[in-house]
Amino acid sequence: MERTATLKSPVGRLAITANGRGLIGVRFGARRAVQVSRSRDRAAAHLRRAVAELQEYFAHRRTTFSLPLDFSRGTVFQKKVWRACARIPFGETRSYAGLAEAVGSPRAARAIGQAMGANPVAIIVPCHRVVRLDGSLGGFGAGLSVKEALLRLEGAF
């Protein structure tokens, strides 16, 4: 069973989705408010924890996340990239080329960008911390202003 809630954040409303295995989605631009379920199932528990940790992140009280993530919908390569991206420390950035090298595919910078675009759990897997080799922002599904805002929040811009 999947459960979804929304969170109003400094970068817009986020739609957060979890199942019994963990968090499966953090998306920008949620259109309607959905309250966190008071149910006692595992999906609702993961969702409550995700909302709490994201609130702490936006309040400058959290620099790492400890949420269980369910990447079952990704390819083997995407999962590898998302796990490597999740290890980029708060307040730091990596280039697409550097991340490609970190996952053992040094010529795959473009594929890294595609994997970042498919990242199902934005912010938690901090694809906003991945920039071009020259330090420019590159792309971001929610728009470069959101990417810049997240990097500013972390002191990396």
C-alpha positions in Angstrom: 0.0 0.0 0.0 1.3 3.5 -0.9 0.5 6.6 1.1 1.1 10.2 0.0 1.2 13.5 1.9 2.2 17.0 1.0 4.6 19.4 2.7 4.7 23.1 2.2 8.3 24.1 1.9 10.4 27.1 1.0 10.8 25.7 -2.5 7.1 25.0 -3.0 4.7 22.2 -2.1 6.3 18.7 -2.1 4.4 15.5 -2.7 5.9 12.7 -0.5 5.0 9.0 -1.1 6.0 5.9 0.8 5.1 2.3 0.9 5.8 -0.5 3.4 9.5 -0.7 2.4 10.3 3.0 2.6 10.2 6.3 0.8 9.4 6.0 -2.9 8.8 9.6 -4.0 9.5 13.3 -3.2 8.3 15.4 -6.0 8.1 19.2 -6.5 4.8 21.0 -7.4 2.2 19.1 -5.5 -1.2 20.6 -6.5 -3.3 19.9 -3.5 -2.7 19.4 0.2 -2.9 15.9 1.6 -2.4 15.4 5.4 -0.2 12.6 6.7 -2.2 9.6 7.6 -2.6 8.7 11.3 -2.7 5.0 10.4 -0.2 2.7 12.1 0.9 0.8 9.0 4.6 0.9 7.8 3.9 3.2 4.8 2.3 5.8 7.1 5.1 5.5 9.6 7.7 6.1 6.8 5.7 9.0 5.5 5.5 10.7 8.9 9.3 10.3 9.4 10.0 11.7 5.9 7.8 14.7 6.6 9.6 15.3 9.9 13.1 15.0 8.5 12.3 17.3 5.6 10.8 19.9 8.0 14.1 19.7 10.0 16.1 20.0 6.8 14.3 23.2 5.8 14.6 24.6 9.3 18.4 24.1 9.2 18.3 21.4 11.8 19.2 18.4 9.6 22.1 17.8 7.2 21.6 14.0 6.6 18.6 11.8 6.1 18.0 8.4 7.7 15.0 7.3 5.8 14.6 3.8 4.3 14.4 4.2 0.5 12.7 1.9 -1.9 14.4 2.1 -5.3 12.6 -0.9 -6.8 11.4 1.1 -9.8 14.9 2.1 -11.0 17.3 0.4 -13.3 20.5 -1.2 -11.9 22.5 1.8 -13.2 20.0 4.4 -11.8 20.1 2.7 -8.4 23.9 2.8 -8.4 23.9 6.5 -9.3 21.2 7.4 -6.7 23.1 5.7 -3.9 26.3 7.5 -4.9 24.5 10.8 -5.1 23.0 10.2 -1.6 26.6 10.1 -0.3 27.3 13.7 -1.5 27.7 15.6 1.8 25.4 18.5 2.8 26.8 21.8 1.5 29.0 20.2 -1.2 28.6 19.6 -4.9 29.9 17.1 -7.4 30.1 17.3 -11.1 28.2 15.0 -13.4 31.6 13.7 -14.6 32.8 13.3 -11.0 29.7 11.3 -10.1 30.2 9.2 -13.3 33.7 8.4 -12.1 32.5 7.6 -8.6 30.1 4.9 -10.0 32.8 3.4 -12.2 31.5 4.8 -15.5 33.8 7.7 -16.2 32.4 8.4 -19.7 28.8 8.4 -18.6 28.3 12.0 -17.5 25.3 12.3 -19.8 23.8 9.1 -18.4 24.4 10.5 -14.9 22.3 13.5 -15.9 19.5 11.2 -17.1 19.6 9.2 -13.9 19.4 12.5 -11.9 16.4 13.5 -14.0 14.7 10.2 -13.0 15.6 10.5 -9.3 12.3 9.6 -7.5 13.2 11.1 -4.1 14.5 14.7 -4.7 16.3 16.4 -1.8 16.7 13.0 0.0 18.8 11.9 -2.9 20.3 15.3 -3.4 20.5 15.6 -7.2 20.5 19.4 -6.7 24.1 18.9 -5.5 25.2 17.7 -8.9 26.5 20.4 -11.2 28.4 20.8 -14.4 32.2 20.4 -14.5 32.6 24.2 -14.8 30.5 24.7 -11.7 27.4 26.0 -13.4 24.2 24.5 -12.3 23.2 22.3 -15.2 19.6 21.1 -15.3 17.0 20.5 -12.7 13.5 19.1 -13.2 11.9 21.7 -10.8 13.8 24.5 -12.4 17.2 26.1 -11.8 15.7 28.6 -9.3 14.7 25.7 -7.0 18.2 24.0 -7.5 19.8 27.3 -6.6 17.5 27.8 -3.5 18.4 24.3 -2.2 22.1 24.9 -2.7 21.8 28.3 -1.0 20.0 26.7 1.9 23.0 24.4 2.3 25.5 27.1 1.9 26.9 25.6 -1.3 26.1 28.4 -3.7 
